[in-house]
Amino acid sequence: MISARPPRGLAAIVAQELGHDPFAGALYAFTNRQRTKIKCLYWEDNGFVLYYKALAEEKFHWPQTGMAG
């Protein structure tokens, strides 16, 4: 479950699953399966910034797997 993962756990997903450097300054967004919660991870100077939002009634619009741009 993505919503239970701490910033370091999300950074590990970025590194291991995506092959990206989580400390490079890019913004990474994660959502739960129901698309009702989102976490955004960003490295800033000396620590991670974590943004979290949970929707009460709606869902986040999310691109299909494999869609470009």
N, C-alpha and C positions, 0 to 999 in steps of 0.2 A: 504494500500500500504506500503510495508516494507521499500522502499527507503525514505519515508518521516518521518519515526520514529526516534526520538533521541535515544541516548544510554540508557537512563533510561527506555524508552518505550520498547526497545529490551530486557533489563534486566527483565522487568515485564513479557514479553512473556516467557522467560526462566524459571522464577519462577512459573508462573501460569499455563502455557500450558504444560511445560515439567516436572515441579516439581523438578527442579534442583536449586542449589544455584549459582547465577551468580557471586558471589564474591569468589568462590572456586578456581579460576585459570584455568578453562577449557576454550577452545576456541569454540565459537558458530558462525555458519555461517547461514546467511539468504539470500534468493534470491527473486527476483520478479517473477511473474507468467511467464513472457516471458523468464526467465533465462538469461537476458542480463545484470543484475546488481547484485552485491553481497556486503553484509556488513558482516564483521567479528567483533565480540565483545569479548573482553578479559579484565578481571580486573587485573590491575597491581599496586601493593602497595597502592596507594591512589586515583586511578581514573580509568575510563574505557579507553581502547585503542580501537579506531574504525577505521577499514580499509574499504575503499569503492573503488570499481572498477566498471566501466561501459564499456561494450564491444560495439564497433561500428558496427561490422558485424557478429560476431559469438555468440554462446551461451555457457554458462557454462554447463558442464556435471554434472548431479545431480542424486543421487540414487533414485530409485523408493521408494515410501512410503511403509514402512514395511520391507524393505530389511535389512538384518543383515550384519555387518562387511563390 
